[in-house]
Amino acid sequence: MSLSTLSARFQGRQTQFHIELLYGALFILGFGYLVFRVDARVAAFEGGLVVGYLLRIWEKMSIYERLVEEAVSREAETQVEAEVQEQVGERVGAEVEERVDAEVEERVDEEVGEQVDERVEEQVDQRVEERVGEEVEEKVDERMEERIEEVVENRVEEAEE
């Protein structure tokens, strides 16, 4: 609270005190005058003071009711906000966990599946190429040797005959 606000509040309360003091003094003086001398004008003035004082009390009560209503409203809003925050926090947390778990599983399955497929294909292709190349070379070498042996044997037989 700033000093000017505090000063204004204090000044307002001081003013209220002076008004209350003035009402009390005028009422006592008027009542004292009526005790010694009955005068209709003073009685009417006293009646006006009483009515004015009652109106002032009514004004204070309406202000007090408004302040109480605002305070209760603020407190209710605070409680509702806290309760909503708690409920929303719990629900959002649970929902986020569910969605994140499901989405992570889906993405992991997709990405891991794709990567595994790609890597397996690459490795299989490499191994197949290596083995096929080696086996083809071996088979070609064996066949060439067999063919050369056959040709040599055929020529040897032809030469012997």
N, C-alpha and C positions, 0 to 999 in steps of 0.2 A: 504494500500500500504506500502510495507516495505521500509526502508531507502535505501537499495541497489538499488531497482527498481527505486525509485525516483531519486537517484543520477545518475543512468544510463540514465534515461530520460533527466535529466538536462544536463548531459554531452553530450548527443546526440544533444540536441538543441544548446548547446554552440558550438559544432563542426560545426553544420550547419551554425551558425552565422559567425564563422571564415571563412568558405568556401565562404559564400556570400561576406564577407568583402574582401577576397583575389580576388575574381572575380571582384568586383567593383574597387579596387585599381589598378589591372592590366589593366582593361579597360580604366580607367581614364588616367593612365600613358601612355598607348599605344596611346590613342586618342590625348593626349597632344603632344607626340612625332611626330605623324602624322601631327599635325597642323603646327609645325615648320619645319619639314623635311619629305618629302614623301619618304617612303621606302616600297617596295613590301613585304619584309619579315615581317615588323611590321604590315602591312595591313593584311597579311595572318594570323599572330598571332591573330590580333583583330578579324578576321573572325572566327578563331578557338574558341576564347573565347566566341563569340556570339553563335556559334553552341553548344559549351559545356554548356553554360548557358541555352539555349533552351532545350537541352536534360535533364539537371538537373530539369528544370521546368516541363518537361513532366514526369520525374520520380516522382516528388512530386505529380503531379496531379494523376498519376496512383495509388500511395500509398493512396492519399486522397480519391480517388474513391473507393478503396478497403475497407478502413476504414468506409466510409459512407455506402457502401454496407453491410458490416458486422453489423454495428449498426442498419441499417434498417432491416436486416434479423433477428437480435436478437429481435428487437421490434416486428416484425411481428410474430415471434415464441412465444413471450410472450403473445401477444394479442390472437393468435390462441389457445394457451394453456389455457388461462383464459376462453375463450369462450367455448372450449371443456370441461373444468372442470365444468363450469356452466351448460352446456347442459347435460353432463353425470350425474352430481349431481342431477339435476331435474328428469331426466329419471330414474335413479337408485332409487331415493327416491320414486317416484311414483310406479315403478315396485315392489320395496320391500314392500311398503304398500299393494299393491294389493295381492301379493303372500302371505305375512304374514297373512293378514286378511283371505284369502281363506283357507290357511293351518291351521290357528288357529281354524276357524270354523269347518273344517273337523275333526281335532283332538279332539276338545272339544266335538263335537257330538259323535264321536266314543267312547272316553273314558268315557264321562258322560253316554252315552247309556249303555256301558258295566257295569259300576259301578252300575247304577240304576237297570239294570237287575239282577245283582248278589245280590244286597242288597234286592231287592224286593223278589227274590226267597228265600233268607235266611229267611227274616221276614215272608213270607207266609208259608214256611216250618215249622218254629218255631211255629207260631200261629196255623197252621193246626194240628201239633203234639200235642200242648197243648189242643186245643179244642176237637180234636178227642179223645185224651186220656181221657179228662174229660167227654165227652159225652158217650164214651164207658163205662166208669166206672158207670156213672149215669144209662145208659140203662141196664147194667149188674145188677146193684143194684136193679133197678125197676123190671126187669124180675125175678131176684132171689126172691125178695119179693113176686111178684105175684105167682111165682111157689111154694114158700114156703106156701103162703096162700092157694093155690089150694090143695097142698098136705095135709096141715093141715085140710082144709075143707073136703077133700075126706076122710081122716082118721076119722074125727069127724062124718061124715055121716055114714061111715062104722061101727064105734063103736056104733052109735045110732041104727043102724039097727040090 
